[in-house]
Amino acid sequence: MGAEVVQLIKTELLRRGKGIEGSPLRIITQYWSFEGELLFENDPWKDHLEDPNSELTISENGTNKRG
């Protein structure tokens, strides 16, 4: 088992969510292969829901902040 450096395409969705309590606006980071396959995404709100002890603030412009 080892490590390998690979190239991916990183995109940021400007907003996801409805802008209401329980569905805040937020920025989603996605990682794609060069073949156009979505490999994974980072949704800070989903991470917050999985770890309710973490503090996550979403500003009005959609910027994610962890405390």
C-alpha positions as CSV (number, residue, x, y, z in Angstrom):
1,M,0.0,0.0,0.0
2,G,1.3,3.4,-0.9
3,A,0.5,6.9,-1.8
4,E,0.2,8.5,-5.2
5,V,-0.2,12.1,-6.3
6,V,-3.2,12.5,-8.7
7,Q,-4.8,15.4,-10.5
8,L,-8.4,16.2,-10.0
9,I,-10.8,19.0,-11.1
10,K,-12.0,21.0,-8.1
11,T,-15.2,23.1,-8.5
12,E,-17.2,25.1,-6.0
13,L,-21.0,25.4,-6.3
14,L,-21.8,29.0,-5.3
15,R,-24.7,28.0,-3.2
16,R,-26.8,25.1,-2.0
17,G,-29.6,25.3,0.4
18,K,-32.8,27.3,0.7
19,G,-31.5,30.0,3.0
20,I,-33.7,29.0,5.9
21,E,-33.2,27.4,9.2
22,G,-32.3,23.8,8.7
23,S,-31.2,24.5,5.1
24,P,-28.7,27.3,5.1
25,L,-27.0,28.7,2.0
26,R,-23.5,27.3,1.7
27,I,-20.6,26.7,-0.6
28,I,-20.1,23.1,-1.8
29,T,-16.7,21.9,-3.0
30,Q,-16.7,19.1,-5.6
31,Y,-13.9,17.0,-7.0
32,W,-14.1,15.5,-10.5
33,S,-12.0,13.1,-12.6
34,F,-10.9,14.2,-16.0
35,E,-13.4,11.9,-17.4
36,G,-16.2,13.9,-15.9
37,E,-17.1,11.6,-13.0
38,L,-18.0,13.2,-9.7
39,L,-15.6,11.6,-7.1
40,F,-16.7,13.3,-3.9
41,E,-18.0,16.5,-2.5
42,N,-17.5,18.5,0.7
43,D,-20.8,19.9,2.2
44,P,-20.0,21.6,5.5
45,W,-23.6,21.5,6.6
46,K,-23.8,17.8,6.1
47,D,-20.5,17.4,8.1
48,H,-22.1,19.6,10.8
49,L,-25.2,17.4,11.0
50,E,-23.0,14.3,11.4
51,D,-21.0,16.0,14.2
52,P,-23.5,18.2,16.1
53,N,-20.7,19.2,18.6
54,S,-18.9,21.1,15.8
55,E,-19.7,24.8,15.4
56,L,-20.5,25.9,11.9
57,T,-21.5,29.4,10.9
58,I,-22.8,30.2,7.5
59,S,-22.6,33.9,6.7
60,E,-25.2,35.7,4.6
61,N,-22.9,35.6,1.5
62,G,-22.7,31.8,1.8
63,T,-19.2,31.6,3.3
64,N,-18.6,28.6,5.6
65,K,-16.8,29.2,8.9
66,R,-15.9,26.5,11.5
67,G,-15.4,27.5,15.1
